[in-house]
Amino acid sequence: MKDKSILISVGIIIYIVMSGIDRFVHHIPNIIYIPIAILGIALILIGFFKDKSK
């Protein structure tokens, strides 16, 4: 259960930080933003579905 919440938390933090920096601080090029955003979303989804695979 703890691994699940850690993955979800890290994914959300990555996604929120990247979105905040892109919108309010400095524009991040798409070649950098898209893979990192996909990584954050993937961590969130892995956290949600980790228990269902067992």
mmCIF file as Biopython writes it, N, C-alpha, C and O atoms, coordinates in Angstrom:
data_model
#
loop_
_atom_site.group_PDB
_atom_site.id
_atom_site.type_symbol
_atom_site.label_atom_id
_atom_site.label_alt_id
_atom_site.label_comp_id
_atom_site.label_asym_id
_atom_site.label_entity_id
_atom_site.label_seq_id
_atom_site.pdbx_PDB_ins_code
_atom_site.Cartn_x
_atom_site.Cartn_y
_atom_site.Cartn_z
_atom_site.occupancy
_atom_site.B_iso_or_equiv
_atom_site.auth_seq_id
_atom_site.auth_asym_id
_atom_site.pdbx_PDB_model_num
ATOM 1   N N  . MET A ? 1  ? 0.828  -1.192  0.000   1.0 0.0 1  A 1 
ATOM 2   C CA . MET A ? 1  ? 0.000  0.000   0.000   1.0 0.0 1  A 1 
ATOM 3   C C  . MET A ? 1  ? 0.869  1.251   0.000   1.0 0.0 1  A 1 
ATOM 4   O O  . MET A ? 1  ? 0.539  2.241   -0.653  1.0 0.0 1  A 1 
ATOM 5   N N  . LYS A ? 2  ? 1.972  1.206   0.727   1.0 0.0 2  A 1 
ATOM 6   C CA . LYS A ? 2  ? 2.824  2.379   0.816   1.0 0.0 2  A 1 
ATOM 7   C C  . LYS A ? 2  ? 3.497  2.678   -0.521  1.0 0.0 2  A 1 
ATOM 8   O O  . LYS A ? 2  ? 3.631  3.843   -0.894  1.0 0.0 2  A 1 
ATOM 9   N N  . ASP A ? 3  ? 3.925  1.641   -1.250  1.0 0.0 3  A 1 
ATOM 10  C CA . ASP A ? 3  ? 4.531  1.849   -2.565  1.0 0.0 3  A 1 
ATOM 11  C C  . ASP A ? 3  ? 3.555  2.518   -3.514  1.0 0.0 3  A 1 
ATOM 12  O O  . ASP A ? 3  ? 3.933  3.368   -4.321  1.0 0.0 3  A 1 
ATOM 13  N N  . LYS A ? 4  ? 2.304  2.127   -3.409  1.0 0.0 4  A 1 
ATOM 14  C CA . LYS A ? 4  ? 1.273  2.692   -4.273  1.0 0.0 4  A 1 
ATOM 15  C C  . LYS A ? 4  ? 1.139  4.191   -4.031  1.0 0.0 4  A 1 
ATOM 16  O O  . LYS A ? 4  ? 1.091  4.969   -4.984  1.0 0.0 4  A 1 
ATOM 17  N N  . SER A ? 5  ? 1.078  4.603   -2.772  1.0 0.0 5  A 1 
ATOM 18  C CA . SER A ? 5  ? 0.892  6.027   -2.475  1.0 0.0 5  A 1 
ATOM 19  C C  . SER A ? 5  ? 2.145  6.833   -2.805  1.0 0.0 5  A 1 
ATOM 20  O O  . SER A ? 5  ? 2.043  8.007   -3.163  1.0 0.0 5  A 1 
ATOM 21  N N  . ILE A ? 6  ? 3.320  6.224   -2.692  1.0 0.0 6  A 1 
ATOM 22  C CA . ILE A ? 6  ? 4.558  6.929   -3.044  1.0 0.0 6  A 1 
ATOM 23  C C  . ILE A ? 6  ? 4.604  7.171   -4.545  1.0 0.0 6  A 1 
ATOM 24  O O  . ILE A ? 6  ? 4.961  8.266   -4.978  1.0 0.0 6  A 1 
ATOM 25  N N  . LEU A ? 7  ? 4.252  6.177   -5.343  1.0 0.0 7  A 1 
ATOM 26  C CA . LEU A ? 7  ? 4.250  6.343   -6.797  1.0 0.0 7  A 1 
ATOM 27  C C  . LEU A ? 7  ? 3.263  7.418   -7.226  1.0 0.0 7  A 1 
ATOM 28  O O  . LEU A ? 7  ? 3.578  8.256   -8.071  1.0 0.0 7  A 1 
ATOM 29  N N  . ILE A ? 8  ? 2.080  7.394   -6.649  1.0 0.0 8  A 1 
ATOM 30  C CA . ILE A ? 8  ? 1.072  8.394   -6.992  1.0 0.0 8  A 1 
ATOM 31  C C  . ILE A ? 8  ? 1.556  9.783   -6.588  1.0 0.0 8  A 1 
ATOM 32  O O  . ILE A ? 8  ? 1.412  10.732  -7.358  1.0 0.0 8  A 1 
ATOM 33  N N  . SER A ? 9  ? 2.123  9.916   -5.402  1.0 0.0 9  A 1 
ATOM 34  C CA . SER A ? 9  ? 2.607  11.214  -4.933  1.0 0.0 9  A 1 
ATOM 35  C C  . SER A ? 9  ? 3.722  11.761  -5.817  1.0 0.0 9  A 1 
ATOM 36  O O  . SER A ? 9  ? 3.712  12.940  -6.172  1.0 0.0 9  A 1 
ATOM 37  N N  . VAL A ? 10 ? 4.677  10.917  -6.170  1.0 0.0 10 A 1 
ATOM 38  C CA . VAL A ? 10 ? 5.785  11.363  -7.025  1.0 0.0 10 A 1 
ATOM 39  C C  . VAL A ? 10 ? 5.264  11.770  -8.397  1.0 0.0 10 A 1 
ATOM 40  O O  . VAL A ? 10 ? 5.703  12.778  -8.950  1.0 0.0 10 A 1 
ATOM 41  N N  . GLY A ? 11 ? 4.340  11.002  -8.948  1.0 0.0 11 A 1 
ATOM 42  C CA . GLY A ? 11 ? 3.763  11.338  -10.244 1.0 0.0 11 A 1 
ATOM 43  C C  . GLY A ? 11 ? 3.036  12.662  -10.227 1.0 0.0 11 A 1 
ATOM 44  O O  . GLY A ? 11 ? 3.180  13.464  -11.150 1.0 0.0 11 A 1 
ATOM 45  N N  . ILE A ? 12 ? 2.261  12.897  -9.195  1.0 0.0 12 A 1 
ATOM 46  C CA . ILE A ? 12 ? 1.526  14.164  -9.078  1.0 0.0 12 A 1 
ATOM 47  C C  . ILE A ? 12 ? 2.488  15.326  -8.900  1.0 0.0 12 A 1 
ATOM 48  O O  . ILE A ? 12 ? 2.301  16.381  -9.506  1.0 0.0 12 A 1 
ATOM 49  N N  . ILE A ? 13 ? 3.507  15.150  -8.082  1.0 0.0 13 A 1 
ATOM 50  C CA . ILE A ? 13 ? 4.484  16.224  -7.867  1.0 0.0 13 A 1 
ATOM 51  C C  . ILE A ? 13 ? 5.214  16.556  -9.161  1.0 0.0 13 A 1 
ATOM 52  O O  . ILE A ? 13 ? 5.384  17.731  -9.488  1.0 0.0 13 A 1 
ATOM 53  N N  . ILE A ? 14 ? 5.650  15.540  -9.902  1.0 0.0 14 A 1 
ATOM 54  C CA . ILE A ? 14 ? 6.334  15.790  -11.174 1.0 0.0 14 A 1 
ATOM 55  C C  . ILE A ? 14 ? 5.427  16.568  -12.117 1.0 0.0 14 A 1 
ATOM 56  O O  . ILE A ? 14 ? 5.850  17.553  -12.722 1.0 0.0 14 A 1 
ATOM 57  N N  . TYR A ? 15 ? 4.194  16.128  -12.240 1.0 0.0 15 A 1 
ATOM 58  C CA . TYR A ? 15 ? 3.275  16.758  -13.181 1.0 0.0 15 A 1 
ATOM 59  C C  . TYR A ? 15 ? 2.946  18.194  -12.770 1.0 0.0 15 A 1 
ATOM 60  O O  . TYR A ? 15 ? 2.921  19.080  -13.625 1.0 0.0 15 A 1 
ATOM 61  N N  . ILE A ? 16 ? 2.697  18.440  -11.498 1.0 0.0 16 A 1 
ATOM 62  C CA . ILE A ? 16 ? 2.360  19.788  -11.031 1.0 0.0 16 A 1 
ATOM 63  C C  . ILE A ? 16 ? 3.549  20.730  -11.150 1.0 0.0 16 A 1 
ATOM 64  O O  . ILE A ? 16 ? 3.387  21.877  -11.567 1.0 0.0 16 A 1 
ATOM 65  N N  . VAL A ? 17 ? 4.734  20.267  -10.792 1.0 0.0 17 A 1 
ATOM 66  C CA . VAL A ? 17 ? 5.936  21.110  -10.887 1.0 0.0 17 A 1 
ATOM 67  C C  . VAL A ? 17 ? 6.211  21.479  -12.339 1.0 0.0 17 A 1 
ATOM 68  O O  . VAL A ? 17 ? 6.481  22.641  -12.646 1.0 0.0 17 A 1 
ATOM 69  N N  . MET A ? 18 ? 6.144  20.505  -13.225 1.0 0.0 18 A 1 
ATOM 70  C CA . MET A ? 18 ? 6.399  20.789  -14.643 1.0 0.0 18 A 1 
ATOM 71  C C  . MET A ? 18 ? 5.363  21.748  -15.211 1.0 0.0 18 A 1 
ATOM 72  O O  . MET A ? 18 ? 5.711  22.662  -15.957 1.0 0.0 18 A 1 
ATOM 73  N N  . SER A ? 19 ? 4.096  21.551  -14.868 1.0 0.0 19 A 1 
ATOM 74  C CA . SER A ? 19 ? 3.053  22.442  -15.363 1.0 0.0 19 A 1 
ATOM 75  C C  . SER A ? 19 ? 3.219  23.848  -14.806 1.0 0.0 19 A 1 
ATOM 76  O O  . SER A ? 19 ? 3.051  24.827  -15.532 1.0 0.0 19 A 1 
ATOM 77  N N  . GLY A ? 20 ? 3.546  23.953  -13.528 1.0 0.0 20 A 1 
ATOM 78  C CA . GLY A ? 20 ? 3.735  25.269  -12.913 1.0 0.0 20 A 1 
ATOM 79  C C  . GLY A ? 20 ? 4.918  26.016  -13.496 1.0 0.0 20 A 1 
ATOM 80  O O  . GLY A ? 20 ? 4.828  27.214  -13.761 1.0 0.0 20 A 1 
ATOM 81  N N  . ILE A ? 21 ? 6.023  25.322  -13.698 1.0 0.0 21 A 1 
ATOM 82  C CA . ILE A ? 21 ? 7.195  25.971  -14.284 1.0 0.0 21 A 1 
ATOM 83  C C  . ILE A ? 21 ? 6.886  26.405  -15.710 1.0 0.0 21 A 1 
ATOM 84  O O  . ILE A ? 21 ? 7.240  27.513  -16.114 1.0 0.0 21 A 1 
ATOM 85  N N  . ASP A ? 22 ? 6.226  25.535  -16.477 1.0 0.0 22 A 1 
ATOM 86  C CA . ASP A ? 22 ? 5.919  25.862  -17.862 1.0 0.0 22 A 1 
ATOM 87  C C  . ASP A ? 22 ? 4.975  27.044  -17.972 1.0 0.0 22 A 1 
ATOM 88  O O  . ASP A ? 22 ? 5.127  27.876  -18.867 1.0 0.0 22 A 1 
ATOM 89  N N  . ARG A ? 23 ? 4.020  27.129  -17.092 1.0 0.0 23 A 1 
ATOM 90  C CA . ARG A ? 23 ? 3.031  28.184  -17.210 1.0 0.0 23 A 1 
ATOM 91  C C  . ARG A ? 23 ? 3.490  29.500  -16.587 1.0 0.0 23 A 1 
ATOM 92  O O  . ARG A ? 23 ? 3.273  30.559  -17.175 1.0 0.0 23 A 1 
ATOM 93  N N  . PHE A ? 24 ? 4.118  29.460  -15.411 1.0 0.0 24 A 1 
ATOM 94  C CA . PHE A ? 24 ? 4.361  30.684  -14.660 1.0 0.0 24 A 1 
ATOM 95  C C  . PHE A ? 24 ? 5.814  31.161  -14.654 1.0 0.0 24 A 1 
ATOM 96  O O  . PHE A ? 24 ? 6.048  32.357  -14.480 1.0 0.0 24 A 1 
ATOM 97  N N  . VAL A ? 25 ? 6.780  30.294  -14.835 1.0 0.0 25 A 1 
ATOM 98  C CA . VAL A ? 25 ? 8.181  30.690  -14.704 1.0 0.0 25 A 1 
ATOM 99  C C  . VAL A ? 25 ? 8.839  30.850  -16.065 1.0 0.0 25 A 1 
ATOM 100 O O  . VAL A ? 25 ? 9.250  31.948  -16.440 1.0 0.0 25 A 1 
ATOM 101 N N  . HIS A ? 26 ? 8.937  29.754  -16.798 1.0 0.0 26 A 1 
ATOM 102 C CA . HIS A ? 26 ? 9.642  29.772  -18.065 1.0 0.0 26 A 1 
ATOM 103 C C  . HIS A ? 26 ? 9.060  28.694  -18.965 1.0 0.0 26 A 1 
ATOM 104 O O  . HIS A ? 26 ? 8.758  27.591  -18.510 1.0 0.0 26 A 1 
ATOM 105 N N  . HIS A ? 27 ? 8.906  29.016  -20.240 1.0 0.0 27 A 1 
ATOM 106 C CA . HIS A ? 27 ? 8.369  28.029  -21.179 1.0 0.0 27 A 1 
ATOM 107 C C  . HIS A ? 27 ? 9.377  26.903  -21.379 1.0 0.0 27 A 1 
ATOM 108 O O  . HIS A ? 27 ? 10.536 27.140  -21.718 1.0 0.0 27 A 1 
ATOM 109 N N  . ILE A ? 28 ? 8.915  25.677  -21.163 1.0 0.0 28 A 1 
ATOM 110 C CA . ILE A ? 28 ? 9.756  24.495  -21.338 1.0 0.0 28 A 1 
ATOM 111 C C  . ILE A ? 28 ? 9.485  23.955  -22.746 1.0 0.0 28 A 1 
ATOM 112 O O  . ILE A ? 28 ? 8.325  23.793  -23.125 1.0 0.0 28 A 1 
ATOM 113 N N  . PRO A ? 29 ? 10.526 23.677  -23.518 1.0 0.0 29 A 1 
ATOM 114 C CA . PRO A ? 29 ? 10.304 23.127  -24.865 1.0 0.0 29 A 1 
ATOM 115 C C  . PRO A ? 29 ? 9.544  21.800  -24.811 1.0 0.0 29 A 1 
ATOM 116 O O  . PRO A ? 29 ? 9.693  21.018  -23.872 1.0 0.0 29 A 1 
ATOM 117 N N  . ASN A ? 30 ? 8.730  21.569  -25.837 1.0 0.0 30 A 1 
ATOM 118 C CA . ASN A ? 30 ? 7.906  20.357  -25.861 1.0 0.0 30 A 1 
ATOM 119 C C  . ASN A ? 30 ? 8.734  19.078  -25.850 1.0 0.0 30 A 1 
ATOM 120 O O  . ASN A ? 30 ? 8.290  18.059  -25.321 1.0 0.0 30 A 1 
ATOM 121 N N  . ILE A ? 31 ? 9.916  19.120  -26.419 1.0 0.0 31 A 1 
ATOM 122 C CA . ILE A ? 31 ? 10.760 17.917  -26.477 1.0 0.0 31 A 1 
ATOM 123 C C  . ILE A ? 31 ? 11.191 17.473  -25.074 1.0 0.0 31 A 1 
ATOM 124 O O  . ILE A ? 31 ? 11.518 16.304  -24.871 1.0 0.0 31 A 1 
ATOM 125 N N  . ILE A ? 32 ? 11.193 18.390  -24.115 1.0 0.0 32 A 1 
ATOM 126 C CA . ILE A ? 32 ? 11.523 18.063  -22.725 1.0 0.0 32 A 1 
ATOM 127 C C  . ILE A ? 32 ? 10.252 17.845  -21.913 1.0 0.0 32 A 1 
ATOM 128 O O  . ILE A ? 32 ? 10.179 16.918  -21.106 1.0 0.0 32 A 1 
ATOM 129 N N  . TYR A ? 33 ? 9.248  18.700  -22.125 1.0 0.0 33 A 1 
ATOM 130 C CA . TYR A ? 33 ? 8.032  18.684  -21.320 1.0 0.0 33 A 1 
ATOM 131 C C  . TYR A ? 33 ? 7.222  17.405  -21.511 1.0 0.0 33 A 1 
ATOM 132 O O  . TYR A ? 33 ? 6.785  16.797  -20.533 1.0 0.0 33 A 1 
ATOM 133 N N  . ILE A ? 34 ? 7.020  16.995  -22.749 1.0 0.0 34 A 1 
ATOM 134 C CA . ILE A ? 34 ? 6.135  15.865  -23.034 1.0 0.0 34 A 1 
ATOM 135 C C  . ILE A ? 34 ? 6.634  14.559  -22.405 1.0 0.0 34 A 1 
ATOM 136 O O  . ILE A ? 34 ? 5.842  13.880  -21.751 1.0 0.0 34 A 1 
ATOM 137 N N  . PRO A ? 35 ? 7.919  14.168  -22.572 1.0 0.0 35 A 1 
ATOM 138 C CA . PRO A ? 35 ? 8.344  12.904  -21.932 1.0 0.0 35 A 1 
ATOM 139 C C  . PRO A ? 35 ? 8.261  12.923  -20.408 1.0 0.0 35 A 1 
ATOM 140 O O  . PRO A ? 35 ? 7.918  11.914  -19.793 1.0 0.0 35 A 1 
ATOM 141 N N  . ILE A ? 36 ? 8.574  14.069  -19.794 1.0 0.0 36 A 1 
ATOM 142 C CA . ILE A ? 36 ? 8.513  14.138  -18.331 1.0 0.0 36 A 1 
ATOM 143 C C  . ILE A ? 36 ? 7.063  14.118  -17.858 1.0 0.0 36 A 1 
ATOM 144 O O  . ILE A ? 36 ? 6.759  13.497  -16.840 1.0 0.0 36 A 1 
ATOM 145 N N  . ALA A ? 37 ? 6.159  14.790  -18.584 1.0 0.0 37 A 1 
ATOM 146 C CA . ALA A ? 37 ? 4.740  14.754  -18.231 1.0 0.0 37 A 1 
ATOM 147 C C  . ALA A ? 37 ? 4.182  13.338  -18.388 1.0 0.0 37 A 1 
ATOM 148 O O  . ALA A ? 37 ? 3.384  12.890  -17.565 1.0 0.0 37 A 1 
ATOM 149 N N  . ILE A ? 38 ? 4.598  12.639  -19.436 1.0 0.0 38 A 1 
ATOM 150 C CA . ILE A ? 38 ? 4.153  11.255  -19.624 1.0 0.0 38 A 1 
ATOM 151 C C  . ILE A ? 38 ? 4.678  10.370  -18.495 1.0 0.0 38 A 1 
ATOM 152 O O  . ILE A ? 38 ? 3.959  9.492   -18.020 1.0 0.0 38 A 1 
ATOM 153 N N  . LEU A ? 39 ? 5.918  10.587  -18.061 1.0 0.0 39 A 1 
ATOM 154 C CA . LEU A ? 39 ? 6.475  9.837   -16.931 1.0 0.0 39 A 1 
ATOM 155 C C  . LEU A ? 39 ? 5.644  10.069  -15.665 1.0 0.0 39 A 1 
ATOM 156 O O  . LEU A ? 39 ? 5.347  9.122   -14.938 1.0 0.0 39 A 1 
ATOM 157 N N  . GLY A ? 40 ? 5.269  11.323  -15.399 1.0 0.0 40 A 1 
ATOM 158 C CA . GLY A ? 40 ? 4.441  11.619  -14.230 1.0 0.0 40 A 1 
ATOM 159 C C  . GLY A ? 40 ? 3.087  10.942  -14.294 1.0 0.0 40 A 1 
ATOM 160 O O  . GLY A ? 40 ? 2.621  10.383  -13.301 1.0 0.0 40 A 1 
ATOM 161 N N  . ILE A ? 41 ? 2.453  10.989  -15.460 1.0 0.0 41 A 1 
ATOM 162 C CA . ILE A ? 41 ? 1.152  10.343  -15.626 1.0 0.0 41 A 1 
ATOM 163 C C  . ILE A ? 41 ? 1.288  8.823   -15.498 1.0 0.0 41 A 1 
ATOM 164 O O  . ILE A ? 41 ? 0.432  8.167   -14.904 1.0 0.0 41 A 1 
ATOM 165 N N  . ALA A ? 42 ? 2.369  8.269   -16.058 1.0 0.0 42 A 1 
ATOM 166 C CA . ALA A ? 42 ? 2.589  6.820   -15.958 1.0 0.0 42 A 1 
ATOM 167 C C  . ALA A ? 42 ? 2.773  6.390   -14.506 1.0 0.0 42 A 1 
ATOM 168 O O  . ALA A ? 42 ? 2.252  5.350   -14.102 1.0 0.0 42 A 1 
ATOM 169 N N  . LEU A ? 43 ? 3.507  7.175   -13.718 1.0 0.0 43 A 1 
ATOM 170 C CA . LEU A ? 43 ? 3.681  6.838   -12.296 1.0 0.0 43 A 1 
ATOM 171 C C  . LEU A ? 43 ? 2.349  6.854   -11.561 1.0 0.0 43 A 1 
ATOM 172 O O  . LEU A ? 43 ? 2.095  5.997   -10.714 1.0 0.0 43 A 1 
ATOM 173 N N  . ILE A ? 44 ? 1.502  7.817   -11.878 1.0 0.0 44 A 1 
ATOM 174 C CA . ILE A ? 44 ? 0.179  7.892   -11.249 1.0 0.0 44 A 1 
ATOM 175 C C  . ILE A ? 44 ? -0.630 6.647   -11.608 1.0 0.0 44 A 1 
ATOM 176 O O  . ILE A ? 44 ? -1.233 6.020   -10.737 1.0 0.0 44 A 1 
ATOM 177 N N  . LEU A ? 45 ? -0.640 6.294   -12.889 1.0 0.0 45 A 1 
ATOM 178 C CA . LEU A ? 45 ? -1.420 5.128   -13.317 1.0 0.0 45 A 1 
ATOM 179 C C  . LEU A ? 45 ? -0.867 3.828   -12.745 1.0 0.0 45 A 1 
ATOM 180 O O  . LEU A ? 45 ? -1.636 2.950   -12.353 1.0 0.0 45 A 1 
ATOM 181 N N  . ILE A ? 46 ? 0.449  3.695   -12.694 1.0 0.0 46 A 1 
ATOM 182 C CA . ILE A ? 46 ? 1.055  2.498   -12.097 1.0 0.0 46 A 1 
ATOM 183 C C  . ILE A ? 46 ? 0.672  2.390   -10.625 1.0 0.0 46 A 1 
ATOM 184 O O  . ILE A ? 46 ? 0.398  1.298   -10.128 1.0 0.0 46 A 1 
ATOM 185 N N  . GLY A ? 47 ? 0.655  3.521   -9.933  1.0 0.0 47 A 1 
ATOM 186 C CA . GLY A ? 47 ? 0.251  3.511   -8.522  1.0 0.0 47 A 1 
ATOM 187 C C  . GLY A ? 47 ? -1.183 3.074   -8.342  1.0 0.0 47 A 1 
ATOM 188 O O  . GLY A ? 47 ? -1.495 2.346   -7.400  1.0 0.0 47 A 1 
ATOM 189 N N  . PHE A ? 48 ? -2.075 3.512   -9.243  1.0 0.0 48 A 1 
ATOM 190 C CA . PHE A ? 48 ? -3.483 3.127   -9.143  1.0 0.0 48 A 1 
ATOM 191 C C  . PHE A ? 48 ? -3.697 1.655   -9.425  1.0 0.0 48 A 1 
ATOM 192 O O  . PHE A ? 48 ? -4.503 1.004   -8.760  1.0 0.0 48 A 1 
ATOM 193 N N  . PHE A ? 49 ? -2.981 1.123   -10.408 1.0 0.0 49 A 1 
ATOM 194 C CA . PHE A ? 49 ? -3.253 -0.239  -10.848 1.0 0.0 49 A 1 
ATOM 195 C C  . PHE A ? 49 ? -2.297 -1.282  -10.282 1.0 0.0 49 A 1 
ATOM 196 O O  . PHE A ? 49 ? -2.368 -2.449  -10.667 1.0 0.0 49 A 1 
ATOM 197 N N  . LYS A ? 50 ? -1.405 -0.887  -9.377  1.0 0.0 50 A 1 
ATOM 198 C CA . LYS A ? 50 ? -0.412 -1.824  -8.848  1.0 0.0 50 A 1 
ATOM 199 C C  . LYS A ? 50 ? -1.073 -2.966  -8.070  1.0 0.0 50 A 1 
ATOM 200 O O  . LYS A ? 50 ? -0.672 -4.120  -8.218  1.0 0.0 50 A 1 
ATOM 201 N N  . ASP A ? 51 ? -2.064 -2.667  -7.256  1.0 0.0 51 A 1 
ATOM 202 C CA . ASP A ? 51 ? -2.713 -3.707  -6.461  1.0 0.0 51 A 1 
ATOM 203 C C  . ASP A ? 51 ? -3.571 -4.644  -7.317  1.0 0.0 51 A 1 
ATOM 204 O O  . ASP A ? 51 ? -3.755 -5.805  -6.951  1.0 0.0 51 A 1 
ATOM 205 N N  . LYS A ? 52 ? -4.084 -4.179  -8.414  1.0 0.0 52 A 1 
ATOM 206 C CA . LYS A ? 52 ? -4.953 -5.009  -9.229  1.0 0.0 52 A 1 
ATOM 207 C C  . LYS A ? 52 ? -4.197 -6.095  -9.966  1.0 0.0 52 A 1 
ATOM 208 O O  . LYS A ? 52 ? -4.795 -7.088  -10.382 1.0 0.0 52 A 1 
ATOM 209 N N  . SER A ? 53 ? -2.885 -5.927  -10.137 1.0 0.0 53 A 1 
ATOM 210 C CA . SER A ? 53 ? -2.110 -6.944  -10.840 1.0 0.0 53 A 1 
ATOM 211 C C  . SER A ? 53 ? -1.789 -8.148  -9.956  1.0 0.0 53 A 1 
ATOM 212 O O  . SER A ? 53 ? -1.425 -9.207  -10.468 1.0 0.0 53 A 1 
ATOM 213 N N  . LYS A ? 54 ? -1.916 -8.003  -8.661  1.0 0.0 54 A 1 
ATOM 214 C CA . LYS A ? 54 ? -1.588 -9.100  -7.736  1.0 0.0 54 A 1 
ATOM 215 C C  . LYS A ? 54 ? -2.735 -10.052 -7.580  1.0 0.0 54 A 1 
ATOM 216 O O  . LYS A ? 54 ? -2.630 -11.030 -6.840  1.0 0.0 54 A 1 
#
